[in-house]
Amino acid sequence: MASRRPVSWLHRARYVFDRTLARSTGALLGWLAACCLAIVVPVSALLVWTDPRAPRSLSERLVAVWRTSAETLRLGGVTGAPLRMLLSVFLGLIALLCVSTLVGVITTGLGDRLEELRRGRSRVLERGHAVVLGWSDQVFTVVGEMVLSQAGSVRGAVAVLADRDSAVMASDLNTALGVTRGVRVVCRTGAPTDPAALALLTPAAAHCVLVLPGDDDAADAEVVRTLLALRSLLGAGAGPPVVASVRDERFLTAARLAAGTRGVVLDVESTTARLLVQAARHPGLVRALRDLLDLTGAEFHVVHAPDALGLTFAEISPRYEDACAVGYLAADGRALLTPASSERCGPGDRLIVVARDNRPPVARQEGTAVDPTVMAGPHDRQRPSSKTLLLGWNRRAPLVMDSLSRTAQPGSHLHVVTGSDDGPVTPGAAGTADDEAVTVSYHVGEPTRPDTLRALDLFGYDSVIALGPDAGPHRARPDDQLLLTLLNLRAAEEETGRALPVVAELTDHRSLALAPLGPDWDAVVRGELTALVMTRIAQNTGMAAVFEELFAARGGALALRPASHYVLPGRVASFATVVASAVRRGECAIGYRAHDAHTPRREVDVRLAPGKAERRVWASSDEILIVAPPDAGTRCPGFASDGRPAVPDVLPEARRGTEDRPARGPALE
């Protein structure tokens, strides 16, 4: 049997100390007193014995040691009978206990108050501020645009309420936004569905309220509850304008009812799907859309133009130097985009323009002439049949297929490649329209695998749409699979030396900097466009009707078309000539993009609302950004063959009173 090792006195002392501490608070106080005495008394004795003025007798020196120790421990310095000294010690301990208790109470109170402030529970006492409810990837775009809109005001502020730690929210926003130009960004912690938490942001005094859906499965239900909480707090029809968005079209009706008459509800999924289709047909359009919708540079405005009263649209279009007219906003709130050239501006009508601000437009100088001799002749607008490849599957895939099938020309083909984990994908499950215009084929294969892509004729497609999977418990970063697919597509480009027209849908805005985009590629961040539209409507509710016509199932469509459709290549012409040529075709030119052979297409900026007097040599590679009417005979996307709505409109509230107007056709070409 092995001999037992002796236990050192240090371990025994530590064991006794630990066992004593575990007994009670009194034992802890006893150890504290013993430690203090073990340090204070020897040091006090050393001070007395080394003092040349110290008394010579031992008793007097012990009294001096006592006084020094008592003063150090704040026990008093009473000397004399032992009873008097004990009473002095007792009073000193009572005083120490009272002071310690008072310090503890003050420290606890201050700590609780600081913790409450850290958790964001104080009331926001701003007026005219922007209120953002909820947290998702859209919050960075929304708060950033609201900061720009509030910049320059005396007390600009944006208040954010979400069920997250306010310090974490503030840190994330500061990292994403950087300098806020004097605008305060206030974060508060609380459930947006709780009226008591909503009251912290004083929404009744706000300029606007924006409600964002979260990223979980119950996000849309939370939006509806938040809208109901706002109604219970402010009352029906009262308070500032409310703009909300949902991800599932099944919640649209409930959300609109909960929002009331002052609310506008957008559909994130449908808008993203339409944008993907539009970007696939017009490479580079995504960048132009961002420029049109953000608050920097030129964007859509509704302006008063008294000098336009009674003029036809053909006379108005080239009239203003730095504003491009695209339609009218009637007095009853109806928006009319790309009107007929003979349509006159009536009393109460306002102009819908693309300009740098919402001031009344300035008429151009008489010297800016339109040169009909350089205008291009008639051009066939009929699109040929297309061949599209859809890689991946998620909730938006059926909507993408629906938009493709409803807007494609007869003879078009759609090839869907999905993984086995996506479940059974059939034409019925995909939700395609029951027609013969588009032939849909399916292939089971992982788009992240190089062999799957090699088996496809990638360069035989007119466009490739790449989708990532939906977020889930096992997919914390759904963009990872999409990035693998994009890397494989880039490898195919590098092997062949040919360019692929790819449009990728990203979930996280931070993935945009990581995506290996090719020269002719575009990337759409899910919800970004909707967030920009929300901020524009929040600033001016009259824009709801404009975006209804522009992005919903009815209305004009944005497109990039060759400049040779409007002016002769190699000839010098003013932008006023381009505008006049577009009006002859029933379109509205709002900008152009000059291509550089050394710059990727997706990185070339579109010059919005250039001066009408600007003259340049137009090359055949240049493109004109237009708002176009629907193609004749094209079925309206979002409506089934029997006329029933199939995909809900983005902003149906804006269409009230428009039943007497004829349908204007698709939003996507």
Secondary structure, DSSP 4 states (H G I P E B T S, - for coil): -PPPPPPPHHHHHHHHHHHHHTT-HHHHHHHHHHHHHHHHHHHHHHHHHT-TTS-SSHHHHHHHHHHHHHHHTT-----SSHHHHHHHHHHHHHHHHHHHHHHHHHHHHHHHHHHHHHTT-SPP--SS-EEEES-STHHHHHHHHHHHHHTTSTT-EEEEEESS-HHHHHHHHHHHH---TT-EEEEEES-TT-HHHHHTT-GGG-SEEEE---SSTTHHHHHHHHHHHHHHHH-TT-SS-EEEEESSGGGHHHHHHHH-TTEEEEEHHHHHHHHHHHHHHSTTHHHHHHHHHSSSS-EEEEE--GGGTT-BHHHHTTTBSS-EEEEEE-TTS-EEES--TT-B--TT-EEEEEESSSSPPPBPPTT----GGGB------PPPP-EEEEE---TTHHHHHHHHHHHSPTTEEEEEEE-GGG----HHHHT--SSSSEEEEEEE--TTSHHHHHTS-GGG-SEEEE-PPPPBTTBS-THHHHHHHHHHHHHHHHHHT----EEEEESSGGGGGT----TT-EEEETTHHHHHHHHHHHH-TTHHHHHHHHHSSSS-EEEEEEGGGTB-TT-EEEHHHHHHHHHHTT-EEEEEE---TTS-GGGPPPEES--TT-EEEPPTT-EEEEEEPPPTTPPPTTB-TTS-BSS--S-GGGGTT-TTSPP---S--
